[in-house]
Amino acid sequence: MNNIEKEIDDLFNELESSDLYKNYKNVKKQLEENTELNKILTEVKRLQKIAVNEKDKQVELELKKLYEELDNYPLYQSYLSIKEELEEQLQHISFTLNDYFKSILEL
């Protein structure tokens, strides 16, 4: 069992040492430090909560305008792209592990 834990730790260590993960952390940090973008993102989250509870066309228009504003920030676009790529890699790992565990448990 210790060997499995070590291999899982190795997998996580390899992921964390990958260029993709390092780029993600770097872009995420830059994004978190950008007060202008954070203001927009905070407003988007606030309006999303309102939009879920109410079907207000004005709120939806404001959200659309904020999304368009976010699209004008290359940093935000980089963040989304790298995040998507990392999510795909993590999903692939997850599917592989799930398939492996299912095969062990099958009769």
C-alpha positions in Angstrom: 0.0 0.0 0.0 2.9 2.4 0.7 4.1 1.8 -2.8 0.8 3.0 -4.2 0.8 6.1 -2.0 4.4 6.9 -3.1 3.4 6.5 -6.8 0.4 8.8 -6.3 2.6 11.3 -4.6 5.1 11.0 -7.5 2.2 11.7 -9.9 1.2 14.8 -8.0 4.8 15.9 -7.8 5.3 15.4 -11.5 2.1 17.4 -12.2 3.2 20.3 -9.9 6.7 20.4 -11.5 5.2 20.5 -15.1 5.5 23.7 -17.1 1.7 23.8 -17.5 1.1 23.8 -13.8 3.8 26.4 -13.2 2.3 28.6 -15.9 -1.1 28.2 -14.4 0.1 29.2 -10.9 2.0 32.2 -12.4 -0.9 33.5 -14.4 -3.3 32.9 -11.5 -1.1 34.9 -9.2 -0.9 37.8 -11.7 -4.7 37.7 -12.1 -5.2 37.8 -8.3 -2.9 40.8 -8.0 -4.7 42.7 -10.7 -7.2 44.9 -8.8 -9.0 46.1 -11.9 -9.7 42.5 -13.1 -10.6 41.5 -9.6 -13.2 44.2 -9.4 -14.8 43.0 -12.6 -14.7 39.4 -11.5 -16.3 40.2 -8.1 -19.1 42.1 -9.9 -19.6 39.2 -12.3 -19.9 36.8 -9.4 -22.4 39.1 -7.6 -24.5 39.5 -10.8 -24.4 35.7 -11.4 -25.9 35.1 -8.0 -28.7 37.5 -8.8 -29.2 36.1 -12.3 -29.6 32.6 -10.9 -32.4 33.7 -8.5 -34.1 36.1 -10.9 -34.5 36.2 -14.6 -33.7 39.9 -14.9 -32.9 41.0 -18.4 -31.0 44.1 -17.1 -28.7 41.9 -15.0 -28.1 39.6 -17.9 -27.1 42.6 -20.1 -24.8 43.8 -17.4 -23.2 40.4 -17.2 -22.8 40.2 -20.9 -21.1 43.6 -20.9 -18.7 42.5 -18.1 -17.8 39.3 -20.0 -17.0 41.4 -23.0 -14.8 43.6 -20.8 -13.0 40.5 -19.5 -12.4 39.3 -23.0 -10.3 42.4 -23.6 -7.7 41.4 -21.0 -5.0 39.2 -22.5 -4.1 38.1 -18.9 -7.6 36.8 -18.3 -7.6 35.0 -21.7 -4.3 33.4 -20.9 -5.6 32.3 -17.5 -8.7 30.7 -19.1 -6.7 28.9 -21.7 -4.1 27.5 -19.3 -6.8 26.6 -16.8 -8.7 24.7 -19.5 -5.6 22.8 -20.5 -4.8 21.9 -16.9 -8.4 20.8 -16.3 -8.2 18.5 -19.3 -5.0 17.0 -18.1 -6.4 16.4 -14.6 -9.6 15.0 -16.1 -7.5 12.6 -18.2 -5.7 11.5 -15.0 -9.0 11.0 -13.2 -10.5 9.0 -16.0 -7.4 6.8 -16.2 -7.5 6.1 -12.5 -11.2 5.4 -12.5 -10.8 3.0 -15.4 -8.0 1.3 -13.6 -10.0 0.9 -10.3 -13.1 -0.3 -12.2 -11.0 -3.0 -13.9 -9.6 -4.2 -10.6 -13.1 -4.5 -9.1 -14.8 -6.1 -12.1 -15.7 -9.8 -12.0 
